[in-house]
Amino acid sequence: MIFPLFLTLQASWLTVCQATQHYPATWGHYDLCKSQGYTEEGLTWYYMACQPEAADMTKYLKVTLDPPNITCGDPPETYCTLENPYMCNNECDAATDELAHPPELMFDIVGRNPTTFWQSTSWKKYPKPLAVNITLSWNKTIELTDDIVITFESGRPEQMVLEKSLDYGRSWQPYQFYATDCLDAFTMEPKTMKDITQHTLLDIICTEEYSRGYVWKNDKTVRFEIRDRFALFAGPKLHNMASLYGQLDTTKNLRDFFTITDLRIRLLRPATGATMVDENNLSRYYYAISDIKVHGRCKCNLHANSCIYDKEKLTCECEHNTTGPDCGRCKRNFQARAWSAGSYLPIPKGTANICMANYAGPVNCNCNPFGSESDRCNGTGYCRCKEGATGAMCHECLPGYLWDNGCKSRVCDSELLRCQNGGVCVNYVRCQCPPAYTGLLCEKPRCEKEPGGCGGSDSGQASLHPPSLILLLLLGGIFLTEICWITVL
């Protein structure tokens, strides 16, 4: 009575929990790859599209500079400010920690006082261009989820290009051009994000918005707008992520636009603050970067919800019978159909597009031989459990069952199936009864089996408890136990 009720409530609760898991609180998270549920055939898996959470990707990159010796401090050098050519009290010395400005200071803690930053050598070889390539490499495909923001401690460069690679630096394509004069620097008409539409989102533009000179000293950032581009589909506050994910799902070029393996910042001309360069004081001209922000997630083709960083390498923890750094192929013995990336559609769970077993019929899934009907599962990837067993491999027991080379119903416990008349439950499998009692739960007087039954004077203690009284007390105890248990539930 109570036990079936308990199992029914538990099954109902699991169903509610799993239904909640299928629908994340915020649309578009896709944070679950699979969940378990019950069907007429028993426990089964439900598969969903999934992706890792977005994170600060600068924690996992490798930075290289070209030319390699472009960082200041070797030999030591004194710099002047751009605003005042006579204020020359800034020193860079690579041999002194307090005065060194190595590349890793582009990614350290923001908000330190004094500010830490990387700095280049000065433009001492003018008129030869002061050109620097800063390459950020992840050795992994990542998907950008927020703006790329570069904060300059010096004046913002007058000419700069942001480039991306999708093949680990073998080839490059521009993301955006930046200049004080786009026509003069790159023969391109100047534009801003306000000129970009859904139809021109993939266009490469040149902007003058982030290249003002020293007059705008408080404007230190150069930005590549990811969120504004998302907003073209998802709305100004990104409330309609379903629309954006639908576009990303059906337009490969759009998805590739936000996908990178490397970024390259090409600094072509430093801030000068004037039309002419002061050749008598070239120590005023240099690059200095205090912070770079890159937010994104590992690209796992919607087949993983986590990405691990081990031995200086990012790798997706693949689900759906996929494998590879980006979950880009099917595992061995799961190639019955061609690999396919997961799909964001239909919102909000998407479609997993799992890799299927090579042949119909049972496949080896390491099902527990004691808890499952077979040590092999079928092509859908779940084991068929015996009565009382649960878990992915049928290696656990439902409440009310005890593992003993399989899940066996408990004979006794300290709650619902208590041993009667002073009996003690031993390992949930038997009641150790007092001498005067016997039965599964010590519910029967032993004298019932003796000659004359329990009515004789030689029956000892048992004569004090006629069978009818025993039965009445037993039923009353069970009834009261049920009432208390229902009250607790």
N, C-alpha and C positions, 0 to 999 in steps of 0.2 A: 504493500500500500504506500508507505512513506518512501520506500526506496525508488519505485518507479516515478513517484512525484519528484523526488530529488533529481533523478536523471533527466526528467523532462524539463525541469527548470534550468538545469545546467546546459542542456542542449539549446534551450531558448536563448539563454544568455550568450552562449558562443555565437549563435546566429546573429544576435544584435551587435555583438562586438565586431564580427566579421563584416557585417553590413556597414558599420561605421568606418572600418578600415578601408573599405572600397571607395569611400567618398571623403577625401581629405578635407580638413576644415577650410583651407584656402585652395581654390581651384588652381590647377596647373602645377602643383607640387610634384605629383607623380613619384611619391616617396616609397611606395610599396611595390615590390616585384611580384609577390604572390601571397595568398592567404589560404587557409584551410576552411573547408565547410563540409557539410553533410549532404549527400544525395541519397536516392533510393538504393544506390549500390554501396553506400557507406562513405567513409572519409575520402575527400578528394581535394585537389589543389585548384585554385582559381589563379590564373596568371594575368598580370597587368603590365603595361608599359611603365618604365621607371627610370629615374635619373638621379645622380648625386645632388646634394644641396650645393648651392653656389658658395664660393669661398674667396678669400684673398689669395690670388694665385701667385703673388710675388714671393710667397714663402717657398715656392717649389722651383723657381727658375734659376738658370745660370746666365750670368751677364758677361759679355765680352765687348771690348772696345777696339776700334780700328781707327787710327793706328794704335798699337798696344801701349806706346809710351806717351800717350796724349794727356795722361793725368799729371797734374801739377806736382811740384815738390822735389823733383830729381832732375836738375839741381834745384835748391830752394829759390823761391822767387817772391818778390813783393808786388802787390797789386794796388792799383788806384781805383777809386769809385768812378762809375760812369758819370755821375752827376757833377763831381768835383775832381778835376784832374790833379789837384794839389793835395788831396787826401789820400795818401799812399801808405796806410798802416796795416794793410792786410797781408799777412805772410803765409806762404804755403811751403811746408817742409815735410817730405815723406818720411824722414828719419825721426820725427818727433810726433808722438801720438796726438797731442793737443793741436798740432798745426797741420796734420795730414788730412787729405780729402780723398780717400780711396772710393772706388765704385760702389762698394757695399753700403755706403752712407746714403745712397739713393733709396734704400729700402728699410732703413732702421726706424726706430720709434719716432713718430711725428710729435711735435710739441716740445722738444727739448729746448732748453735755454742755456747757452746759445745754440742756435740751429746748427745741425750737422748736415753736410752736403758734399757731393762729389764736385770737383772743379777741374777744368781743363787747364792746360798751359795757356799763356796769353798769346795774342796775335803777333808774336815777335817776328814772324816770317812774312808779314804783309809786304807786297800785295798778293802773295800766294794765299789761296783760300784757307781759312781755318775750318776744315771739314772734319767731322767726327761721326762715326757710325757706332751707335749703342745697340747691341743685339741682345734681346731677351729670348732665351730658348727654354722650352719645357720638355723636349724629347717626348711629347705626347700631344695629341690633339685635344684642344680645349674649346669650349663654347663661351663666348663673352656674354655676360649678363648685365653689365653696368658700364658707365662711361670709363674710358681710359683718360686718366688725369695726370699730367706732368707738371710739377711745381718747380719753377726756376728761382734760385736764390739770386742770380744775376738778372739783368734784363732779359726778357723773352727774345729768342732769336728772330732776326729779321727774315730769315729764310729757313724753312724746315720741311721735311717730308716724313710722314708716318707710313711705314710699309708693313705688309704681312706676308707670311709664308704658310703654305699648306703642306709642304713637302720637306719639312725639317731643314729649311734654309737653302735648298738646292735652287729654288727660283723664288722671285719676289714680285709682288704687285703693290701698287700704291693704295693706301687707305684714304689719305687726304694730304693736300698741299697747304702750307701756311706761309704767308709772306706779307710784308708791309705794302708791297705792290705786286699783285698777282700777274698782271699783264707783263710787267718788266721782268719778273723773276721766272715765270713759267709759261708765259703767253697764254694765260687762262683768264677768263672773266671772273671777277670775285663773286662769291656766293656765300650764303649762310644756310643754316638748317631750315630757315623759313622758306627757302627756295626749293626744298626737297619735298616730294610728294610720294605717295605709294608707288607711282609708276616710275619715278626717277630715284628711288631709294638706293639702287645699286650704282648710281653715277658717282664718279670720283670728282670732287670739287676742290677748288682752291679758296681758302678763306683768309680775310685780312683781320678777322675779329680778334685773333689771339697773338698778334705780332706787333703791338704798339711798343714804342721805345721807352726810355727811362722816365718820360713825363708821367707815364702811367705806372709808377713804381709799385703801387698796391695791387695791380693786376699781375699776378705771378704765374697763373696757371694757363696751360695749353690743354685743350680738351678735344677728344673725339667722341661725339655724342652717340652713345648706344641707346640710351633710354628714349631720347627724342625720336629715334628711328622706330623703336618698338611702339611708341605712342601713335605712330601713323596708322597702326592697326588696332592697338589695344586701348586707345583713348588717352587723353592728357595725363590721367592718374593711373594708367595701366590697369583699370578695372576690368576691361574686357579681354583678359588673357586668352579666352577661348578663341577669339578671332585671330590673335597673333599665332597661337599654336596651330590653328588650322592652316594659316599661310605657310608657316615653317614646314608643316607636314607635306604640303602639296607643291611647294616651290623649292626645288633643290638648290638653285642658285642663291636664294634668299638665306637658306640655312647655312650654306657654305660661306656666305658673306660674313657671318658672325663667328666662323670657326677658324682657328689658327693653330699652328704649331710653334711659330716664332713671331716676334715683333721686332721691327728695326726702326730706330729713331735716327734719322739722318739730319744732323745739324750742319747747315751749309754756310750761314753767315750770322755772326753774333750781333747782339744789339749794339748800335753805335750812337743812337740818340741824335744823329745829325745826317745831313746829306754827304758830308765829307768826313773821311777818317783822319784823326789827328795822328799823323805819322811820328810826331815827336813824343807821343805818350801812348805807345801801343799796349802798355800794361793795363789800360782801361778796358780792353776788349777780351772777353773770354766767355766760357759757358760754365754755369754752376747749377746743379739740380739737387734739390733737397728731398724730393719725394716723387715716386711713381706709383700710381694705383692701377691695378688690373684685377677686376673681379670676373669670375667665371666658374665653370664647372668642368670636370673631366667629360669628354665626349665618350659615351658608352653605347651609343646607338639605341638608347632606351631599353637596354638589357641589364642594367645594374643600378643600384641605388647607393653604392659606396665606391670610393676610390682610395686606395692605400698608397702611401709614400714610403717606399722601402729601397734601401741602397741607392738613394738619390734618383729614384725613378717612380713616376706615377703609373699605376695600373688599376684598371677597373676590376672589381670583384664580380665577375659575370654570373648572371642567372640565365634561365630559359634555355639551358643546354648549349650555351654559346661559350666561346673562348677567345683569347687574343687580347692585346693591350687595350683595344677599343671594343671588345666583344664583337669583332667583325667577321667571325666565321663560326660554323657549327662544330661542336665537339665531335670527336671520333665516335662512330656508331650512332650519331644523331644527324644524319645527312640524307634523310628520306626525301626532303624537299630542299630547294635552294635557300641559302641564308637570306634573311631580310631584316632590315632594321625595324625596331618597334615603331608603332604609330601613336601620335597624340590623340587620334580620333578612334572612337567617339569620346568626347569630353564627358566626364572627367577622368576615366580610368584608362582610356586608350586601348590599344591592341598589342599584345605581347609579341605575336609572330614567333612563337617558340620553335626551336629546331626539333624535328620529330625523329623518332628512332628509325633505323635503316630498314626495318622490315616489320610487317604486321605480326601480332602475337606478343607473347611475353618477352620482356627484356630484363636483364639483371639490374635490380635497383637496391640490392643489399637489404631486402625485406627480412625482418627477423623471423627465423624459421619456426619459433614457438608462438609468436604473436600474430603471424599472418597466415592466410590461407595457402600461400606459396612463398618461396624465397625470391620469386621474380614478380615484377609488376608489369602492367600492360603499357601500351605506347603513350598513355596520357601522363605517366610518370608518378603514379601513386600505388601504394601497396593496399591490398584488400585485407583488412584486419579481422581476426576472429572476435567472437563475442568478448567484450570487456577490454579489448586492446585498443590503443589509440597511438597517435604520433606518426611522423612521416614514414617510419619504417616499422610501425606497429610494435614498438619496443617499450611502450609505457602502458599503464593501466588506468582505466576510468575509475572514479570514486566507487568504492564498494567492491573493488577487485584487488587481488593481491598477486604480485609477480612471483611465480614459482614455475620456471620453465614454461612460461605462458601466463596469461591472466586468469586466475581462478577466483571464483566467488568466495568471499570471506565467510567462514563459518561463524565467527564471533568477533566482537570488538568491544570497545568501552562506551559505545554510543547507542547504536540501534540494535545490535545483536549481542546483548549482554548475557553472560552465563548466569543461570539462575541458582538460587539456593546456596550461595556462597562459592559457586564454581569460579575458576580462574581461567581467563582466556590465554592460551599459549600460542604465540606467533600467528594469531588470527585464524588458525586452522583447526583448533580443537579446544573444547572446554575440559579442564582438569577438575573433575567433580569430587565432592566429599564422599566418604564411604557409603553414605545412605542413599545417594542419588546416582542416576545414570541418564542416558539420553544425549541428544546432540547438544542441548543447552543445559544439561543437568536438570531437566524439567520433570523427570520421572523418578518416583521413589523406587529404590532397588528391590524393596520387599514385594513389589507387584509380581516379580518373577519367581518368588519363593513359594513353596507349598503352603497353601492356606491364604495366600495373598497378604494383604496388609491389615487384615482384621484380627489376626491372632495376637496373643499377649507376648509371644516370643519374637515379634517383629521389631522390637526395640523402638528407636526413635521414630521410625517410619509410621508407627501406629498413631502418632500424634497428628498426622497429616493425611486424612482420607483423600483418595484420588480426586473426588469432586472439589474439595477445598483447594487442592494443588492447582487444578485446572482453573478455578475461579480466580485465585491469586495471580496465576500466570497471565490470564487474559486481562485482568485489571491492570497489571503492571505494563503490559504491552500497550493497552489503550492509553494509559496516562503518559507513557513515553512518546506515543504518537502525538498526543495533544501538545506536549511541551515542544516537540520538534517542529510541529506546524507553527506554533507561536514564534519560535526562533526564526523560522524562514520568513 
